[in-house]
Amino acid sequence: MRTPDTSTATFWTLPRAVGAAGAAHALAWSVLPPLYLGNLHTDTVEALSWASHWDWGYFKHPPLVVWLFKAALALPGRRLVNFLIISQLSVLISAALIWQNVRALKDAEAAAAAVCLYLASPPATYFAVQINHNSLSIPFGAAILCFGILFLEKRRTRDIAVLGVVVGFALLTKYQTAFFPMTLAILAVANPKYRWVWSDWRGYAAALLALLIFAPHVWWDFNHGWRTLLYASSDRPLRGWADIGLSLNELFDGMLMAAVGPVFCWFIMGRPRLTKSDPAEFRLGVGIAATPIVIMIFLGFLSGQVLRQGWLIPLIPSVAIGLGLAFKIARTASPSELAMRTIFVSYSQVAAFAAFLAVRAITGHAVAAYSLDGKTLASKIESEWRTMHKGPVPCMLIPNRTFGLSTMLWLKPLPQVFDLPTSPSREADLSPCAASGGVILTPEDTAANAYLDAQGLKSDSASVTNTPAIGANIWSFRIYQLERR
């Protein structure tokens, strides 16, 4: 592997251009989507609904993302905007770590290409609006690769110490981040240059540090019947050839998603000539890019689960870093042109996202997860509650999470939220809200409504449209009041 190019001209020219591109990208995806979004993705508001209390674990995932959301509730301003800003801050952190990793191992031009590749990819754009455990795992994956490979290359104690802390907190974000330390371990076996690490006590000390950080969640999960671990390992089991076909289709879609960044980067860089790096850099780059994906596929099928496109979202740092190392780029654009082209692609994708949602709304198929007017629905719920009670809504029961959770960005403070069975042959369990009282929000045509009506619960109808109000999309609901017992 050749000596990295750290000349003053290269180092100080490209970071300014890439920094400007990153800042403009974050601004675009923080400020513009709130102009046409009525809500955020179901994954976001679902995790937000858990933020009504602190805990070491939640229904589906480890706790760190929910902790972040709970802390964000204290911020002034609109929650929708605040959450998008948080998402883009994670994008900028990821981009900085990708830059540092590739520049340290190769040169500034390759690092700039890797950052542009990441900024142009769906995980930094469309999927960054889905602020969830996948998107917020990306900076942790980038950090694990950055500090892990720096330790393997430079043998510095500070790198392995940071790596131990990062791995611990990464596992508190999502279990899938374990693919990155697994990747480092495989690289340390496959590459003779790195095999020294197995006889160095610092690596084992870092692993112990990571486990100590992660241990409280493991204890919590043990005391809750391994709730999150079972969800992670058996959420959608393979049940036949149809599921295998679905897995392959999801994998193909995910690989196409991962290819969007390189395609855009090709045009951003001025359609440059690509050649393979020297053999050592090429092998390392391919190993970094491919190993986490291979691990994901292997463990997914080993655990008997349907693979999903979203599983590839946290792996985008390995793709960006790996391709940045594996190929030489004969750049034809100046640093300022590079920045402007990156900014153009970012803003074009914001516009394309808005156009997609607008077309769906105009054709009568609005995307409820983004377009349902959750603010108006929340206002109607609060108004209905206050006809008979003082104070905020303490508790909610919902049979449909996509619709029911759409109010989470707007209800203040957050109520406790519980699922409500919808089977017409089964009595609805109202006990979670019995002590405090609360509201039950159901779509107008839900099977549970017949049971709720039979209980004599006071109810009112509410209808909301999409945001912005284009097309003829109307969602109708029933708001039931449940008195405390």
N, C-alpha and C positions, 0 to 999 in steps of 0.2 A: 504494500500500500504506500502510495507516494506521500511526501510531506505536504500537509495542507497549505494552501496559498493564503497567507494572512497579510499581504501587502497593504499599506495604508490606503491606496487608491481603491482597491477592490473592496476592502472591508468597510470603509466609511462611505462609499458611494451607494452600494446596493442596499445596506440596511435602511437608509433614508427612504429609498424608493419603496422597498418592501413594507417598511413601517407605515408610510403614507397609504399604501394599498390596504394594509390591514385595518388601519383606523377608518378609512372610508367604507370598507366592507362592513365593519362592526356598526358604524353609524347607519348604513343602509338597512341592515337587518334588525336594528333596534328601534328605529324611529318610523320607518315607512310601513311595516306590517300593521301596527296599531291603527293606521288610517283605514284599513279595510277588514280587520278582524273583529268579530264579535265575541270571540272566545279563544282559548288555547286548546291544544290537543287533549284528548281524553286521558292519556298517560300523565300529562302535566297536572290536570285538575284532580285526578285520582290520587297522585302522590300528595298534592296539596291538601286533600281531604284528610289524610292521615296526620297532617301537621297540627291538628287540634291538641296534641299532647306530645311530650318528649318520651322516647323509648329507645331501647337498644335494637329494635327490629320492628318490622311492620309486616303486613299481610303477605306481600310478594317479594320484598327486597330488604337488604341491610339498610341501616338507618341514615347514612350520611346525607343523601339527597333530601330526605324529608327534614333533617335538621337544618339544612341550608334554606329550604322553603320556609320553615317556621321562623328562622331569623329574618328572612326577607319580608315577612308580614309586618315587621316593625318599621320598615322603610316608608318614608313619606311618598306621596304620589300614587299613580295608578298601578295596581298590581300587575296588570297585563304588560305595561311598559317595563316595569322593574324586572319581571321575569325574563323578558327578551334581552334586557341589558345584561343580566347575569349570564344568560346563554352566550352572548357574544363576548363577554369577558373570558369565558372558558375557551372560546374559539381563539382569542388573541393569545392566551396563555399557551394553548396547544401550538399555535403557529410559532411562538417564540422558542418553545422547546424543540420543535422540528428544526428550526433555523440553527439553534445551538448544536444540535446533534450532528447534522450534516456538515456544517461549517467546520466543526472540530475534527471530523474524520476526513473531509475532502477539501472543499473550498467554498467561497462565498457565492459564486455563481450557481453551483449545484444546490446550495442551501436556499437561494432565492427561488430556484425552480421548484424545489420541494414545497416551499411555503405557498407558492402560487398554485401548485397542484392541489394542496389541501384547501385553500380558500375557494377554489373553483368547484370543489366536490360537494355533492348533496349533503354530507354530514355537517358541513360548515354553512350551509344555506337553508334549503328546504327542511332538512331533518333537524337543524338547529332551532327551528320554531317548535318542534316536538321536544320540549324541554323535559327530558326524562332521564332515567338511569343509563340509557344507551348514550345519549349525547353528552351527558356530564361525566361519563367514563373516559371520554377521549383525552382530556388533559392528563389524566392519570396514566393512561397507556403511553402517551408521548413522554411523560416524565420517567416512567420505568425504563423505557428503551434508552432515553437520553443518559440518565445517570448510570444505568447498568452497563451500557456499552462504553461509556467514559471510564468506568472502573476497570472493565476488562482491558481497555487500551492503556490507561495511564496509571492504574493501581493506586489511586488516591483514596485515603481513608474517608475524606469528606464525601466523596461520591457514593460509596457503599453505605455510609451512614444515612444520607438523604434517601437512598434507594430503599432501605429498610423501612423508614417512616412512610414513604410514598406507597409502598406495597401494602402496608397495614391499612392506610386510609383508602387505598383503591379497593381493597376487599370489602371495606365498609360501604363502598358505593355500589358495586355489583360484583358478583362472584366471577363473572366472565373475565374480569381484569386479570385473573390468575393465568390466562393464556400468555401474558407478556413475560412474567418471570419464568414460565415454562419455556418460552422462546429463548430467553437468555441461557437457561440451563442446557437446552439442545445445542445452541451455538457454542457453548463452552465444552461440549463433548465433541462436536463435529469439527471445530477449528482447533488444530494443535496449538495455535498461538495463544488460545485462551484457557487451555487445560490446567494451567498453573492455579486457577482459582479454586480448584477442588482441594488443594492442600493449604489454602489460606483461611485462617480462623475467622477473618473479618466477614466473609460471606455467610458463615453459619451464625455469627452474632447478629448480622443484619436480618437473617431469616427469623431468628428468635425475637428480635425487636418487632418485626412485622406481626408475628403471631401474638405477641403481648397486646398490641394495639387492637387486633382483631378478636381476641379472646372474649371480651365482654359480650359481644354479639353472639358468639358461639354458645356461651352459657345461657343467654336469653333464648336462643333458638332451641336449645336442649329442653329448657323449661316450658316451651310452648309446642312440644311435639314435633320439633324440627320443621316448623311451618314453612319458613322461607326456603330451606334446603330442599324440601320435598317439592315445592312449587318450581324451583329452578331445575330440578332433575326429572320432573314428570308432568309438566303442565300440559303438553300436547303429545301423548304417546303415539308411536307408530302402530297402526292397527292393520296394515295390509299394503298391497302394492299401490293402491291409490295414494296413501300417505307418503310412500317412497317417491312416487311421481311428484307429489306436491313439494316434498323436500328438495328435489332436484330443480323444480321450477323456481322455488324461493332462492335457492343457491345461485341459479343463473341470473335471476333478477338482482341479487346482491352483488354479483360480479359485474353486471352492467353498471350498477350504481357506482362501484369502485372505479370503473373505467371512465366515468364522466369527467373526473378531475384531470386525468392525463390528456383526454381529448381537448378539453378547454385549454389546458396548459400549453398544448402544442400550438394553438393559435395565439395565445397570449405571448408566447416567446417568439412569435414571428415564424412559425413552422420551421424550426431549426433542424439541422442534421443531427441525428442521434447516432452515437457509436458506443459500443460497450466500454466500460471502464477497464482498468487493468484487472487481471484475473482475480486478485485478492479482493478488490473493491466490488467487483461484479458478484462474486460468490457471497460476500457478506450482504450486499444489497438484496440479492435474491432470497437469501436466508431470512433476512428481516421481513421482507414483504410477504413471503409465502408461508413461513412457519406458523404464525398465529391462525391463518385461515385453515391450514391443514389440521391443526390441533382442534379447531372448532368443529370441522367436519367429522373428525375421528371421534371426539367425545360426544358429539351430538348423536351419531348413529350408535355409539357404544352404549349410551344411556337410553336408547330406544325412543328418541324424540324426533318430532318433525322439525327439520331445520327451518329457520326463518331469516328473511332478508335483513331484519333489524339487528341480527346478531353480528353482521359485518360492519355496522356503523361504528362501534368502538375500535375496530381494527384499522381505521383509515390512517392513523399515524404510521403504522408499519408499512403501509403501501407508499405513502409520501416519502418517508425516510429511505425505504428500500430502493425505490426507483431513482431517488436523488443520488444514491451511492452507486447504483448499478450502471448508470449511463452517463456519458459525457454529452454535453449540450453545446453545440456551436450556435451561440446566441446571436440573433440578427437584430434584436431590439435594444435600444439604449435603456439605461435604468429608468429614466422618466417615462419612456414609452411602455416599458414593462409595467410600471405602476398604473398608468392610465388605462392600459388594456385590461388589467386585473380589475380596476374599479368599474370599467364598462361592463365586464362580465358579471360582477356582483350586482350592479343595479339592474342589468337586464334580467337576471334571475328573479329579483324582487318583483319586477313588472310581470314576468311570466307567471309567477305564483299568484299574483293578484288577478291576472287574466284567467287563469285556470279556475279560481274560485268564482269569478264573475260569470264565466260560461256555465259552470254547474248551476249557479243560482238562476240565470236567465232561462235555462232549459228545464227548470223545475226540480233539479236534483242537487240542491245546495248541500255542502258538506257540513253537517251539523257540528262536528268537532271544532270547526273554525268559524262558522258563519252564524250559528244560532245566537240570538241576542240574549246572552246570559245576564246582562245588566238589567234589562227590562224584566226578565223572569224573576231575578232575585228581588227586584223592587216590589213586584206583585206579591211575592211570598211574604216579604217583611210587612207589607201593608195589610195583608190578610191576617197575619199573626197578631198585629197590633190592634185589630178590631176587638180582641178579647183579652190581650195580655200586654204587659209592660216589658220593656227590655228586648234584647235580641233573641232570635230563634235559637233555642238551646240544642235541638236535636232534629235530624231529618232521617226519614226512611224513604228509600228509592228502589223501584224495581228495575230501572234502566239506568246504567251508569253513564252512558253517553249523554243522555238528557239531564238526568238528575244532578250530575257533577258539574254541569255547565254553570251553575250558580256560585261555585267555590271562589272564583276571582272577585266576586262582588259582595257576598255576604260578610259582614263584619260585626263582631268577631266570628270566626269559623264555628259552625255548629258541629257536634258529633254526627257522623254519617254512618248509616247501617243499611245493608241490603234488605230488600223485602221480596219474599217469594211471590211468583206470579202465577203459579199453577192454580187453575179453577177448582181442582179437587183437594186443595190443601188450604187450611186456614192460615191467613197471613199472621206472622209473628210480630206483634206490636210491642213486645216486652222491652226491647232495647231503649225505647223512648218513653216507657210508661212512667218512670220515676220523675222525669223532668218535664214531660210533655214535649210537644214538637209538632212538626208538620210532616205530611206524607205527600210527596210529589210524584204523580203518576201520569204517563201519557193517557190521553182520552180513551184509547181503545185497549187499555191493559186489562187482563183477566182479573186482576186483584180488585178492580173497582167494584165489582158486584158484591164481594165480601165486605169491603169497606162501607159501601152504601147500606148493607144489611146491619152493620153495627151502629147505624144512626149517627155517624160522624159528620160534623159540619164540613161542608166543602164548597168550593167556588171554582168556576172555570177560568182559565187564563190561556190566552193565545199570544204567541210572539212570532215575529218574522225574522229574516236574516239581516245581518249587518255586512255591507250597506244594504239598504232596502231596495233591492232590485229583484225582478222576477216576482213570482207569486207563491213563494214558499211560506207556509204557515204551519207552526207546530202548536198543537192544542194539548193542554194539560188540565188535570184536576189537582187542586190544592186542598188537602184534608187537614183539619186541626185535631190533634190528639191531646186531650186534657191529661194533666198529670194525675196519677192515682195515689 
